Each structure stands twice: as C-alpha cells, then as structure tokens.
Amino acid sequence: MDLITITAVALSLSFDTFAVSLSFGVVKSKILFRQAVRVALVFAVFQAGFLVAGYFLGSVISDLVKAADHWIALILLAFLGIRMIVEGVRRKEGDEVRDYTKTLTLVATAIGTSIDAFAIGISFAFLDMRIWLSGVIIGAVTFLASMTAIRIGKSAGPRLGQKVEIAGGLILIAIGVKIFVEHMFG
C-alpha cells in the first residue's frame, strides 16, 4: 500500500475520534491547550496501538475479537453517551460541566473509537504492510484530527448553550450504533 492509501485509511479511522473530540471541545469549552494535547495524544496512541496490536495479535485471536468488537464499542460509547445526556439534562444554568477528559473516561472513549483500528491491523497483516510506518501515519492523522475538532468544538461550545452535553452524548451513541451496524450488516 502506498502512502496515499495509508493516509486515506488514517483519515477514515479518525472520523470517530474527530466527532468525539468535537464533543469534548463543545462540552468543555474552557479546555486548556495541554488538556487538548493530552486528549489528542491518548486518541492517537490508542488508534496506532490498536492498529499494531491487530497486526501482531490478530491472527491469534481474530475470531474472538471479530465476534465481540462491535459489542464492545457499542457498550462503551453508549454508556458514555447516556452519561453525558443525563448530565446535560440534570445540569442547571451556571453549573460546572463534568470533565470528560479524565483518565478513565478518556481511555474508555479511546478504546471504543479505536476498535476499528484493530480490525484494520488484522487486515494489514494479511497484506504484509509496513506496520510501523502505518502506525505513525495513523497516529499523526488522528492527533491532528482530534486537535482540530477540539478547537472547533471549543469555539462553538459557548454559543450552543447549556445542553451541549446532550448533543455530545447523542454523537457518542451514534458512533457506537454506526460501528455496531457496520459490523453486523457490513
């Protein structure tokens, strides 16, 4: 596979991360640059890491992972999405917004959005891809997409009002459902 194709794969893998990062930026419109870098870095490391793990471990456990990956993504993202919606409904004007950049929430979200990268890693093993170059490109594209989305969300957040958490929760649930439907019917 050439660099253009790997970059196209990286862009397609980063769509979910872009949407989640946009939600994070909207919900936490006062996010600091270092927090945004941390979020983007976690997403990039998980995306690249799952790709490499899929490449090396995929042949051993591919049937088990393929049978459950869409369920894992759906459960993780739906749980986080429902939690965001509940927080958005309960929050009153002027209340502090929950920090969705905390480690446990961030890691769960990163896992949910990176499961597709594991599947791509498995397919890369069959194609005898240069996995380290692919991982670096996919990680870099994911990082840039996440940082861009957080910035866009941060700018839009204050103008969207107090119910932005509901929208962010719906986005997470939609991503989980999309992954589930793609794997069940794709």
VENKA-V766866 format. One record per pair of residues at least 12 apart in sequence whose C-alpha atoms are under 10 Angstrom apart, sorted by the first residue. I is the first residue (numbers start at 1). GAP is how many residues later the second one is. Records with the same first field share a line. If there is no record, write none. Layout:
# VENKA-V766866
I = GAP / GAP
This chain:
# VENKA-V766866
1 = 123 / 126 / 127 / 128 / 129 / 133
2 = 127 / 128 / 132
3 = 130 / 131 / 134
5 = 129
6 = 123 / 127 / 128 / 129 / 131 / 132
7 = 127 / 130 / 131 / 133 / 134
8 = 130 / 133
9 = 108 / 111 / 125 / 128 / 129 / 132
10 = 37 / 38 / 107 / 124 / 125 / 126 / 127 / 128 / 129 / 130 / 131 / 132
11 = 126 / 127 / 130 / 131 / 134
12 = 104 / 105 / 126 / 129 / 130
13 = 34 / 100 / 101 / 102 / 103 / 104 / 107 / 125 / 126 / 128 / 129
14 = 29 / 30 / 33 / 99 / 100 / 103 / 124 / 125 / 126 / 127 / 128 / 129 / 130 / 131 / 132
15 = 98 / 127 / 130 / 131 / 160
16 = 94 / 96 / 97 / 98 / 100 / 126 / 129 / 130 / 155 / 156 / 158 / 159 / 160 / 162 / 163
17 = 23 / 26 / 27 / 30 / 92 / 93 / 95 / 96 / 97 / 125 / 126 / 128 / 129 / 130 / 132 / 155 / 158
18 = 22 / 25 / 95 / 124 / 125 / 126 / 127 / 128 / 129 / 130 / 131 / 132
19 = 94 / 126 / 127 / 130 / 131 / 134 / 149 / 152 / 153 / 156
20 = 23 / 57 / 89 / 90 / 93 / 126 / 129 / 130 / 133 / 148 / 149 / 151 / 152 / 155
21 = 15 / 18 / 19 / 22 / 80 / 88 / 124 / 125 / 126 / 127 / 128 / 129 / 130 / 131 / 132 / 133 / 147
22 = 123 / 124 / 125 / 126 / 127 / 128 / 129 / 130 / 131 / 132 / 134 / 135 / 146 / 149
23 = 77 / 126 / 127 / 129 / 130 / 131 / 134 / 141 / 142 / 143 / 144 / 145 / 146 / 147 / 148 / 149
24 = 12 / 15 / 75 / 76 / 77 / 82 / 122 / 125 / 126 / 127 / 129 / 130 / 133 / 140 / 141 / 144 / 145
25 = 75 / 76 / 121 / 122 / 123 / 124 / 125 / 126 / 127 / 128 / 129 / 130 / 131 / 132 / 143
26 = 123 / 124 / 125 / 126 / 127 / 128 / 129 / 130 / 131 / 132 / 133 / 134 / 135 / 138 / 139 / 141 / 142
27 = 57 / 61 / 70 / 71 / 72 / 73 / 123 / 126 / 127 / 129 / 130 / 131 / 133 / 134 / 135 / 136 / 137 / 138 / 139 / 140 / 141 / 142
28 = 68 / 69 / 70 / 71 / 72 / 73 / 122 / 125 / 126 / 129 / 130 / 136 / 137
29 = 68 / 121 / 122 / 123 / 124 / 125 / 126 / 127 / 128 / 129 / 130
30 = 67 / 124 / 125 / 127 / 128
31 = 68 / 70 / 119 / 120 / 123
32 = 122
33 = 114 / 117 / 118
35 = 66 / 67
36 = 65 / 107 / 110 / 111 / 112 / 113 / 114 / 115
37 = 106 / 107 / 109 / 110 / 113
38 = 63 / 65 / 68 / 105 / 109
39 = 61 / 62 / 63 / 64 / 67 / 68 / 71 / 104 / 107 / 108 / 111
40 = 66 / 70 / 99 / 100 / 102 / 103 / 104 / 105 / 106 / 107 / 108 / 109 / 110
41 = 98 / 99 / 101 / 102 / 103 / 105 / 106
42 = 61 / 64 / 65 / 67 / 68 / 69 / 97 / 100 / 101 / 104
43 = 63 / 64 / 66 / 67 / 68 / 70 / 71 / 96 / 99 / 100 / 102 / 103
44 = 66 / 70 / 91 / 92 / 93 / 94 / 95 / 96 / 97 / 98 / 99 / 100 / 101 / 102
45 = 65 / 69 / 90 / 91 / 93 / 94 / 95 / 97 / 98
46 = 61 / 63 / 64 / 65 / 66 / 67 / 68 / 69 / 71 / 72 / 93 / 96
47 = 63 / 64 / 66 / 67 / 68 / 69 / 70 / 71 / 88 / 89 / 91 / 92 / 93 / 94 / 95 / 96
48 = 66 / 69 / 70 / 73 / 83 / 84 / 86 / 87 / 88 / 89 / 90 / 91 / 92 / 93 / 94
49 = 65 / 68 / 69 / 72 / 86 / 87 / 89 / 90
50 = 61 / 64 / 65 / 66 / 67 / 68 / 69 / 70 / 71 / 72 / 85
51 = 63 / 64 / 65 / 66 / 67 / 68 / 69 / 70 / 71 / 72 / 73 / 74 / 80 / 81 / 83 / 84 / 87 / 88
52 = 65 / 66 / 68 / 69 / 70 / 72 / 73 / 79 / 80 / 82 / 83 / 84
53 = 64 / 65 / 66 / 68 / 69 / 78
54 = 61 / 62 / 63 / 64 / 65 / 66 / 67 / 68 / 69 / 70 / 71
55 = 62 / 63 / 64 / 65 / 66 / 67 / 68 / 69 / 70 / 71 / 73 / 74 / 76
56 = 62 / 65 / 66 / 68 / 69 / 75
57 = 61 / 64 / 65 / 68
58 = 60 / 61 / 62 / 63 / 64 / 65 / 66 / 67 / 68
59 = 63 / 64 / 66 / 67
60 = 62
61 = 61
62 = 56 / 57 / 60
65 = 50 / 53 / 54
66 = 49 / 52 / 53 / 56 / 117
67 = 116 / 117
68 = 112 / 115
69 = 43 / 46 / 47 / 49 / 50 / 110 / 111 / 114
70 = 42 / 45 / 46 / 106 / 107 / 108 / 109 / 110 / 111 / 112 / 113 / 114
71 = 41 / 105 / 106 / 108 / 109 / 112 / 113
72 = 39 / 40 / 43 / 104 / 107 / 108
73 = 35 / 36 / 37 / 38 / 39 / 40 / 41 / 42 / 43 / 100 / 102 / 103 / 104 / 105 / 106 / 107
74 = 38 / 39 / 98 / 99 / 100 / 101 / 102 / 103 / 104 / 105 / 106 / 107
75 = 37 / 98 / 101 / 102 / 105
76 = 29 / 32 / 33 / 34 / 35 / 36 / 37 / 96 / 97 / 100
77 = 31 / 32 / 33 / 34 / 35 / 36 / 92 / 93 / 94 / 95 / 96 / 97 / 98 / 99 / 100 / 102
78 = 34 / 91 / 92 / 93 / 94 / 95 / 96 / 97 / 98 / 99
79 = 29 / 30 / 90 / 93 / 94 / 97
80 = 20 / 25 / 26 / 28 / 29 / 32 / 88 / 89 / 90 / 92 / 93
81 = 28 / 84 / 85 / 86 / 87 / 88 / 89 / 90 / 91 / 92 / 93 / 94 / 95
82 = 83 / 84 / 86 / 87 / 88 / 90 / 91
83 = 82 / 83 / 86
84 = 13 / 14 / 16 / 79 / 80 / 81 / 82 / 83 / 84 / 85 / 86 / 88
85 = 78 / 79 / 80 / 81 / 82 / 83 / 84 / 85 / 88
86 = 79 / 80 / 83
87 = 76 / 78 / 79 / 82
88 = 74 / 75 / 76 / 77 / 78 / 79 / 80 / 81
89 = 73 / 74 / 75 / 76 / 77
90 = 73
91 = 71 / 72 / 74
92 = 70 / 71
93 = 68 / 69 / 70
94 = 68
95 = 67
97 = 65 / 67 / 68
98 = 67
109 = 63
112 = 60 / 63 / 64 / 67
113 = 59 / 62 / 63 / 66
115 = 64
116 = 63 / 67
117 = 18 / 21
121 = 13 / 14
